Amino acid sequence: MKNLHRLLRRQVSRTLDDPQSLPENERVLLGLVSEAYEQFEQDRASLEHSLEQVSNELLEANSDIRAAFERVITSSIDGIFACDTSFDITVWNPGMELITGVTREDAVGHRLLQVFPRLEDTGDFSALQEALGTEMTIAKESTYALGDGDQPVFFEIHFSPLRNETGDRVGGVAFFRNITERKLAEQALKDLSIRDPLTNLYNRRYFNKRIEEEISRAGRQKSRFALLLCDLDNFKNVNDTRSHQVGDEILTAAGKAIQDATRDMDFVFRWGGDEFVVILLVDDRQGIIDAGERIRERVVALGEEWQFALDLSIGVASFPEHGEDSKQLIRLADRALYIAKKRGDKIHIGEEEFELDDGVVHVVFQPIVDTRSGQVIGYEALSRAAKEELSIQELFRKYSSIGKLLELKELCFEKQIEAAEAHGLDRVFINVDFRLLEHLGRRSKPADVEVILEISEKEPLNDIERHLAVTYEWKAEGFKFAFDDFGVGFISLPFLADLEPDYIKLDRLTILQAAASNEFRDFLNHVVQGLRHYAPQGIVAEGIESEEELAVAREIGIHLVQGYLFGKPGPLTRSSRRSVDRIAKRVGAPPIRRGELHDGLSEDPGTPPH
């Protein structure tokens, strides 16, 4: 443009040197053109000046904008970071340092996924990297466990591509906002609608929703689950004697005890008053009984802690066996609970009241021999299943699975007493436990039979005072006690000292260990000498099956023995009693020939617990 202007001016100058050579109209046109160019030059200079001024002002404005942007990023409580197209972090504000614990120096210049693996969950950051490599914008909520804290932190996260002034993508930017307080408030509101305010267990309202979901799930998967309706026994006495405030504290503790006895997959609800409901995700009856016993054990232990006789009765309904909707299941569980409380079973499954009759079991006897006198000093009464295809252990499991174990034990006890009287025995040993003794209550001893109640050493580990009170009641009626299974469990020495048992029965495993180890034999010899002061009627070695074991028992000072060497449990007939008497008289005359001792004795196998 400037060159054209100069050429035009030279042409005009030459023409002006001889203006008369041009026609009049051309001279006028040439003058107008010259004036226009002069004006253009002035406008151009003015525009260049204005552009320079505007450019300077824009540079100053950009600097202010950039500074303002930096201040916003730095002061934001939200986490902000940016990275380039290679996923190298270029911006990392103090908010990100606060959220992640990663400093700016450790973040800027490092790859995105080299920084974020320090967090527990990197899945969303992999998604971020994918988003930053595309044109996508992502907004989501995520939960992360950050640092060393156990409390999860909730974030609202936005991922967006980052572009330059020409619109080209140069990386990405992410914004993190901590919404933990909001989420916790939302959760608290939700909990208020589904939680019992006293125990913090799920409430009855949530049960109605949960049970329908479990029925639907079990129906689809062709699986089973159980509904346990639990009622605290004797709880009214707590409110009457300890105040309602203490009652509320025990209810809360009982709810926690029940929850602690179940698994994470099970559901525990406060049903109302002193009742709780458990949705138990098991599919077999024995599993239900085992779970129910665990729950009861926790509640009983809680009662011992509070020094109050607390227990639990449980009614059980199974899906789909006892109902295919919630109303049917609740109705049947309530009926089962009624039966459990009425009959003292504590756990009852279904609404059938299974009756036991005398034909379920029969009684066998095993002799106990005094090797010094060669006399049979008594018999241990044991129960056997009437049906030969069932062992006594299998029979016990069967009735345990229907919640009738306690009733079966009562039947065994009664039949053993009757059989001892019928055979005219002077002394009979009977296996019992404290739950059975409490269930039976105080009763009179048969007039002509000395009855020794065998209590396993594993029984009195908890609530010793309560158990001692039970033994004193039975002793007052003339019953005697034996401390059974000594040496294989957790010996409760305080209980042993206070109980003052008439007999102590050493377990077979203790004798076997003494036979295998001279050192243990010497130790057991000292123990036996000390125990004599607490068992005035004697110490019995159980499970003697060989002459060697008999010799070990004699060596450590035990002369009352019981085991296959003298007779297996079997029917008590005249023939078997004569055979046992004959063998008993010969045990002190060595050598005892192997096999001779078994002549004429029953071969009924096994030594069950009852």
C-alpha positions in Angstrom: 0.0 0.0 0.0 2.8 2.4 0.8 4.6 1.6 -2.4 1.5 2.3 -4.4 1.1 5.5 -2.6 4.7 6.6 -3.4 4.3 5.7 -7.1 1.1 7.6 -7.2 2.7 10.7 -5.6 5.5 10.6 -8.1 3.1 10.5 -11.0 1.1 13.3 -9.5 4.3 15.4 -9.0 5.3 14.9 -12.7 1.8 15.9 -13.7 1.7 18.9 -11.5 5.0 20.2 -13.1 3.0 20.5 -16.2 -0.6 20.8 -15.1 -1.8 22.3 -18.4 -0.9 19.0 -20.1 -4.0 17.3 -18.5 -7.6 17.9 -19.2 -9.5 19.9 -16.7 -11.6 17.0 -15.4 -8.5 14.7 -14.9 -6.8 17.5 -13.0 -9.8 17.6 -10.6 -9.9 13.8 -10.2 -6.2 13.6 -9.5 -6.6 16.2 -6.8 -9.4 14.2 -5.1 -7.3 11.0 -5.2 -4.4 12.8 -3.7 -6.5 14.2 -0.8 -8.0 10.7 -0.2 -4.6 9.1 0.2 -3.5 11.9 2.5 -6.6 11.1 4.7 -5.9 7.4 4.5 -2.3 7.9 5.8 -3.6 9.9 8.7 -6.3 7.2 9.5 -3.8 4.4 9.2 -1.3 6.0 11.7 -4.2 6.6 14.1 -5.4 3.0 13.8 -1.9 1.6 14.4 -1.6 3.7 17.5 -5.1 2.6 18.7 -4.2 -1.1 18.1 -1.0 -0.8 20.0 -2.8 0.9 22.9 -5.5 -1.8 23.0 -2.9 -4.6 22.8 -1.2 -3.1 25.8 -4.4 -2.9 27.7 -5.3 -6.5 26.8 -2.0 -7.7 28.0 -2.5 -5.9 31.3 -6.1 -7.4 31.5 -4.9 -10.9 30.8 -2.3 -10.6 33.5 -5.0 -9.5 35.9 -7.3 -12.3 34.8 -4.5 -14.9 35.2 -3.7 -13.6 38.6 -7.3 -13.7 39.6 -7.6 -17.2 38.3 -4.5 -18.3 40.3 -6.0 -16.7 43.4 -9.3 -18.6 42.9 -7.5 -21.9 42.4 -5.3 -21.4 45.4 -8.0 -20.3 47.8 -10.6 -22.8 46.8 -11.6 -25.4 49.4 -12.4 -27.7 46.5 -9.7 -29.9 45.0 -8.7 -28.7 41.5 -6.1 -30.3 39.3 -5.3 -30.3 35.6 -3.1 -32.4 33.3 -1.9 -32.2 29.7 -2.6 -34.7 26.9 0.2 -36.9 28.2 -1.6 -37.1 31.5 1.2 -35.2 33.3 -0.2 -33.1 36.1 0.2 -29.4 35.5 -2.0 -27.9 38.2 -2.5 -29.1 41.8 -4.1 -26.8 44.2 -4.0 -26.7 48.0 -7.5 -28.3 48.1 -6.1 -31.4 46.4 -3.2 -31.5 48.9 -5.8 -31.4 51.7 -8.0 -34.1 50.2 -5.3 -36.5 49.1 -2.3 -35.7 51.4 -0.2 -35.4 48.2 1.8 -32.2 48.0 2.0 -30.0 44.9 5.7 -30.9 44.6 4.9 -34.6 44.6 2.1 -34.2 42.1 3.0 -31.6 39.4 5.1 -33.1 36.6 4.1 -36.7 37.6 1.7 -39.0 35.7 -1.9 -39.0 36.9 -2.0 -42.7 37.9 1.4 -42.4 39.6 -0.2 -40.0 42.0 -3.6 -41.4 42.6 -2.7 -45.0 43.5 -1.9 -43.6 46.9 -5.7 -43.5 47.4 -7.5 -46.8 48.1 -9.7 -46.8 45.0 -8.2 -45.7 41.7 -11.0 -47.0 39.5 -12.5 -43.5 39.0 -9.1 -42.0 38.2 -8.7 -44.6 35.4 -12.0 -43.4 34.1 -10.7 -39.8 34.4 -7.7 -40.6 32.3 -10.0 -42.2 29.7 -12.2 -39.1 29.8 -9.3 -36.8 29.4 -8.3 -38.6 26.3 -11.7 -38.0 24.7 -14.2 -35.1 24.3 -16.3 -36.4 27.2 -17.4 -34.5 30.3 -18.1 -36.7 33.4 -19.9 -35.8 36.6 -20.3 -38.4 39.4 -20.3 -39.1 43.1 -17.6 -41.4 44.5 -16.5 -42.7 47.9 -12.9 -43.1 49.0 -11.0 -44.1 52.1 -8.3 -41.5 52.3 -5.2 -41.6 54.5 -5.2 -43.7 57.7 -8.8 -42.9 58.7 -11.6 -45.5 58.8 -14.3 -43.0 57.9 -15.1 -43.1 54.2 -15.1 -39.7 52.4 -17.7 -38.8 49.8 -16.8 -36.7 46.8 -18.7 -35.0 44.0 -16.3 -35.1 41.0 -16.4 -33.3 37.6 -14.1 -34.3 34.8 -13.8 -32.0 31.7 -11.5 -31.6 28.7 -9.2 -28.5 28.8 -8.8 -26.3 25.6 -6.6 -23.5 24.5 -7.7 -20.1 22.9 -8.0 -21.7 19.5 -10.2 -24.5 20.8 -7.6 -27.3 20.6 -7.8 -29.9 23.4 -4.6 -29.6 25.5 -5.5 -31.8 28.5 -8.2 -32.0 31.1 -9.3 -30.5 34.4 -11.0 -32.1 37.4 -12.9 -30.6 40.3 -13.3 -32.4 43.7 -15.9 -31.3 46.2 -16.2 -33.0 49.6 -19.8 -33.9 50.3 -19.3 -36.2 53.3 -21.4 -34.1 55.7 -24.3 -34.0 53.3 -24.0 -37.7 52.7 -23.8 -38.5 56.4 -26.8 -36.3 57.1 -28.7 -38.1 54.3 -27.7 -41.5 55.9 -28.8 -40.3 59.3 -32.2 -39.4 58.0 -32.4 -42.7 56.3 -31.4 -44.5 59.5 -34.0 -42.7 61.5 -36.7 -44.2 59.3 -35.4 -47.8 59.5 -33.6 -48.0 62.9 -35.0 -48.6 66.4 -34.1 -45.5 68.5 -33.3 -47.5 71.6 -31.2 -50.4 70.3 -30.2 -49.0 66.9 -31.2 -52.3 65.4 -33.4 -52.4 62.3 -37.0 -51.6 63.2 -40.3 -53.4 62.4 -40.9 -51.0 59.4 -37.7 -52.1 57.7 -38.5 -55.7 58.5 -41.6 -55.5 56.4 -39.5 -54.4 53.4 -36.5 -56.8 54.1 -38.6 -59.9 54.5 -40.3 -59.4 51.1 -36.9 -59.0 49.5 -35.6 -62.1 51.1 -38.7 -64.1 50.1 -38.3 -62.9 46.5 -34.6 -63.7 46.5 -35.0 -67.2 48.0 -37.8 -67.9 45.5 -35.6 -67.0 42.6 -32.6 -69.0 43.9 -34.7 -71.9 45.2 -33.0 -71.4 48.5 -34.2 -71.3 52.2 -33.9 -69.0 55.1 -35.2 -69.0 58.7 -37.1 -66.5 60.7 -36.2 -66.5 64.4 -38.7 -64.8 66.8 -36.7 -64.3 70.1 -38.2 -63.4 73.5 -36.2 -62.5 76.6 -37.2 -64.7 79.5 -37.8 -63.1 82.9 -37.4 -59.6 81.5 -40.4 -58.2 83.3 -38.6 -58.9 86.5 -35.8 -56.6 85.3 -38.2 -53.6 85.0 -39.9 -54.5 88.3 -36.7 -54.9 90.3 -34.1 -52.8 88.5 -36.1 -49.9 87.0 -37.1 -49.2 83.5 -33.8 -47.3 82.8 -31.8 -50.5 83.6 -34.3 -52.4 81.5 -33.6 -50.2 78.5 -29.9 -50.7 79.0 -30.3 -54.5 79.1 -32.5 -54.4 76.0 -29.8 -52.4 74.2 -27.1 -54.8 75.3 -29.2 -57.8 74.5 -29.8 -56.5 70.9 -26.0 -56.1 70.5 -25.4 -59.6 71.9 -27.8 -61.1 69.4 -26.3 -59.1 66.6 -22.8 -60.2 67.6 -23.9 -63.8 67.6 -25.0 -63.6 64.0 -23.1 -63.0 60.8 -22.9 -59.9 58.6 -25.3 -61.5 56.0 -28.0 -62.0 58.6 -30.5 -59.3 59.7 -31.5 -58.5 63.3 -34.6 -56.4 64.1 -36.2 -55.0 67.3 -39.7 -56.4 67.0 -41.1 -54.6 70.0 -41.0 -54.8 73.8 -38.5 -57.5 74.7 -38.8 -59.4 71.4 -36.3 -59.5 68.5 -36.5 -61.0 65.1 -33.5 -62.5 63.1 -33.6 -63.3 59.4 -31.1 -66.1 59.3 -29.7 -67.0 55.9 -29.1 -70.8 56.5 -30.7 -73.7 54.8 -30.5 -76.6 57.2 -32.2 -77.3 60.5 -28.9 -78.1 62.4 -27.5 -74.7 61.3 -30.6 -73.0 62.7 -30.2 -74.8 66.0 -26.5 -74.0 66.2 -27.2 -70.3 65.5 -30.0 -70.2 68.0 -27.7 -71.7 70.7 -25.0 -69.1 69.9 -27.6 -66.4 70.4 -28.8 -67.9 73.7 -25.2 -68.3 74.9 -24.5 -64.6 74.3 -27.7 -63.5 76.1 -27.1 -65.9 79.1 -23.6 -64.5 79.4 -25.1 -61.0 79.3 -27.3 -62.0 82.2 -24.3 -63.2 84.2 -22.5 -59.9 83.5 -25.6 -58.0 84.8 -26.0 -60.5 87.6 -29.5 -61.4 86.5 -31.0 -64.7 85.3 -31.5 -63.8 81.7 -32.3 -66.3 78.9 -34.0 -66.4 75.5 -36.8 -68.5 74.0 -36.8 -68.8 70.2 -39.5 -69.8 67.9 -38.4 -70.7 64.3 -40.2 -70.7 61.0 -38.4 -71.7 57.8 -39.1 -70.5 54.2 -40.6 -72.1 52.3 -41.3 -75.1 54.5 -43.5 -73.2 57.0 -44.9 -70.4 54.8 -44.3 -68.6 51.5 -45.3 -65.1 52.7 -44.3 -62.9 55.6 -47.7 -63.3 57.4 -47.5 -67.1 57.4 -43.9 -67.0 58.6 -44.5 -64.6 61.4 -47.7 -66.5 62.5 -45.8 -69.8 62.6 -42.7 -68.4 64.3 -45.0 -66.9 67.0 -46.6 -70.3 67.5 -43.2 -72.0 67.7 -42.2 -69.4 70.3 -45.2 -70.2 72.4 -44.3 -73.9 72.3 -40.7 -73.2 73.2 -41.8 -71.2 76.3 -44.5 -73.6 77.3 -42.3 -76.7 77.1 -39.1 -75.2 78.2 -37.3 -76.2 75.0 -35.9 -72.7 74.5 -35.6 -73.3 70.8 -38.5 -74.8 68.8 -38.9 -75.1 65.0 -42.3 -75.3 63.5 -45.7 -75.6 65.2 -45.8 -79.3 65.8 -45.4 -80.4 69.4 -43.2 -83.5 69.0 -44.1 -85.9 71.8 -41.6 -88.3 73.2 -42.6 -91.7 74.5 -40.8 -94.5 76.3 -40.1 -96.3 73.1 -37.6 -93.8 71.8 -34.7 -94.9 74.0 -33.7 -97.9 76.2 -31.2 -98.0 79.0 -27.9 -99.9 79.2 -25.4 -100.2 82.0 -21.6 -100.3 82.4 -20.0 -101.6 85.6 -17.6 -99.7 87.9 -15.2 -102.0 89.7 -13.1 -101.6 92.9 -9.9 -103.5 92.0 -9.0 -103.8 95.7 -12.0 -105.7 96.8 -13.0 -107.2 93.5 -16.5 -105.8 93.9 -18.8 -104.0 91.5 -19.5 -100.8 93.4 -22.1 -99.5 90.9 -23.1 -99.0 87.3 -23.2 -96.0 85.0 -26.6 -95.8 83.3 -26.5 -94.9 79.6 -29.2 -94.4 77.0 -29.4 -96.0 73.5 -31.7 -95.3 70.6 -34.5 -97.8 70.4 -34.0 -98.0 66.6 -30.7 -99.9 66.1 -29.9 -97.9 62.9 -29.4 -94.8 65.0 -26.5 -94.1 67.4 -27.4 -92.2 70.5 -25.4 -89.3 69.1 -27.5 -89.3 65.9 -30.7 -89.5 68.0 -29.6 -86.5 70.1 -28.8 -84.6 66.9 -32.2 -85.5 65.5 -34.1 -84.1 68.5 -31.8 -81.1 68.7 -32.6 -80.2 65.1 -36.3 -80.0 66.0 -35.6 -78.2 69.3 -36.4 -81.1 71.5 -33.0 -82.0 73.0 -33.9 -80.9 76.5 -37.1 -83.0 76.5 -35.1 -86.0 75.2 -32.6 -85.6 78.0 -35.4 -85.5 80.6 -36.8 -88.7 79.2 -33.3 -90.4 79.4 -32.9 -89.3 83.0 -36.3 -90.6 84.0 -35.9 -94.0 82.3 -32.4 -94.4 83.8 -33.7 -93.9 87.3 -36.6 -96.3 86.7 -34.3 -98.9 85.2 -31.9 -98.6 88.2 -34.8 -99.2 90.6 -36.2 -102.0 88.5 -32.8 -103.8 88.6 -32.4 -103.2 92.3 -29.1 -101.4 92.0 -27.5 -100.0 95.1 -25.7 -97.2 93.2 -26.1 -95.7 89.8 -24.2 -93.0 87.9 -26.2 -90.7 85.6 -24.9 -88.1 83.1 -26.6 -84.7 83.5 -25.9 -81.0 82.8 -27.0 -77.8 84.6 -29.6 -76.9 82.0 -31.3 -80.3 82.6 -31.1 -80.0 86.4 -32.7 -76.5 86.2 -35.4 -77.8 83.9 -36.2 -80.8 86.1 -36.4 -78.7 89.2 -36.0 -80.2 92.7 -37.2 -83.8 93.0 -36.9 -86.6 95.5 -34.2 -89.2 95.3 -35.4 -92.9 95.0 -35.4 -94.4 98.4 -33.3 -97.4 97.8 -30.8 -96.2 95.2 -27.8 -94.0 95.6 -27.8 -91.7 92.6 -24.6 -89.9 91.6 -25.1 -87.1 89.1 -22.1 -86.7 86.7 -21.3 -83.1 85.7 -18.7 -82.6 83.0 -15.8 -80.3 84.1 -16.6 -78.2 81.0 -20.0 -77.2 82.4 -19.4 -74.7 85.2 -17.0 -72.3 83.4 -19.5 -69.5 83.7 -21.9 -68.4 86.5 -20.3 -70.6 89.1 -22.5 -69.3 92.0 -25.7 -70.1 90.0 -24.5 -73.6 89.2 -23.4 -74.2 92.8 -26.9 -73.2 94.0 -28.4 -75.8 91.7 -26.1 -78.6 93.0 -26.9 -77.6 96.7 -30.6 -78.0 95.9 -30.1 -81.5 94.5 -27.7 -82.4 97.4 -30.4 -81.4 99.8 -32.6 -84.1 98.3 -30.0 -86.8 98.8 -28.3 -86.9 95.4 -24.5 -87.1 95.1 -22.2 -85.6 92.5 -19.3 -86.8 90.4 -17.0 -84.4 88.5 -16.8 -86.1 85.0 -14.3 -85.9 82.1 -11.6 -84.6 84.4 -8.4 -83.7 82.6 -9.6 -83.0 79.1 -11.3 -79.6 79.4 -10.9 -76.3 81.2 -10.7 -77.3 84.9 -12.8 -74.9 87.1 -10.8 -75.3 90.3 -13.1 -72.9 92.3 -16.1 -74.9 91.3 -14.4 -78.2 92.1 -13.4 -76.9 95.6 -16.9 -75.5 96.4 -18.8 -78.4 94.9 -17.0 -81.0 97.1 -18.0 -83.9 94.7 -18.3 -87.4 96.0 -16.4 -88.8 93.0 -14.0 -87.5 90.4 -13.9 -89.4 87.1 -10.7 -89.2 85.0 -11.2 -89.2 81.3 -9.7 -92.0 79.3 -7.4 -89.6 77.4 -5.7 -88.7 80.7 -4.9 -92.4 81.4 -3.6 -92.9 77.9 -1.3 -89.9 78.2 0.0 -91.3 81.6 0.6 -94.7 79.9 2.6 -93.0 77.1 4.7 -90.7 79.3 6.5 -91.4 82.6 6.8 -87.7 83.3 3.1 -87.2 82.9 2.4 -90.3 85.0 4.5 -88.8 87.9 2.6 -85.5 87.5 -0.8 -87.2 87.5 0.2 -89.3 90.5 0.7 -86.0 92.5 -2.6 -84.6 91.1 -4.5 -87.7 92.2 -3.1 -87.6 95.7 -4.3 -84.0 96.0 -7.7 -84.7 94.5 -8.4 -87.4 97.2 -9.3 -84.6 99.6 -12.0 -83.3 97.3 -13.5 -86.7 96.3 -14.1 -88.7 99.5 -15.9 -91.6 97.8 -13.0 -92.1 95.3 -11.5 -91.3 91.9 -12.7 -93.4 88.9 -10.5 -94.1 85.9 -12.8 -94.2 82.8 -12.2 -96.0 79.6 -9.9 -98.8 80.8 -9.6 -101.2 77.9 -6.3 -103.1 78.5 -4.2 -104.6 81.2 -1.6 -102.0 80.6 -4.0 -99.2 81.2 -5.3 -100.9 84.4 -1.7 -101.2 85.7 -1.2 -97.5 85.1 -4.3 -96.6 87.0 -3.2 -98.8 89.9 0.3 -97.2 89.8 -1.0 -93.7 90.3 -3.3 -94.9 93.1 -6.6 -95.3 91.3 -8.6 -98.4 92.2 -12.1 -97.6 90.9 -12.1 -98.4 87.2 -14.6 -98.5 84.4 -14.2 -99.6 80.8 -14.4 -102.3 78.1 -11.9 -104.4 80.1 -14.7 -105.1 82.6 -17.7 -104.7 80.4 -19.1 -102.7 77.6 -22.4 -100.9 78.1 -25.2 -103.4 77.7 -28.4 -104.9 79.1 -28.3 -105.8 82.7 -29.1 -109.5 82.9 -28.4 -112.1 85.5 -25.8 -113.7 83.2 -24.0 -110.4 82.6 -24.0 -109.5 86.3 -22.5 -112.9 87.2 -19.8 -112.5 84.5 -18.9 -109.0 85.8 -18.8 -110.2 89.4 -16.5 -113.1 88.4 -14.1 -110.8 86.5 -14.1 -108.2 89.3 -13.0 -110.8 91.8 -10.1 -111.8 89.6 -8.6 -108.5 88.6 -6.3 -108.5 91.5 -4.8 -111.9 90.6 -2.1 -111.3 87.9 -1.5 -112.2 85.2 -4.8 -111.3 83.6 -5.0 -113.3 80.4 -6.0 -111.2 77.4 -9.5 -111.8 76.2 -10.6 -113.7 79.4 -12.2 -110.7 80.9 -14.8 -110.3 78.2 -16.5 -113.8 78.6 -20.2 -113.5 78.8 -20.4 -109.7 78.5 -22.5 -107.7 76.1 -20.8 -106.4 73.0 -23.1 -103.3 72.7 -20.6 -100.7 71.4 -19.9 -97.1 72.4 -20.1 -94.9 75.5 -22.4 -92.0 74.6 -22.8 -89.0 76.8 -26.3 -89.9 78.1 
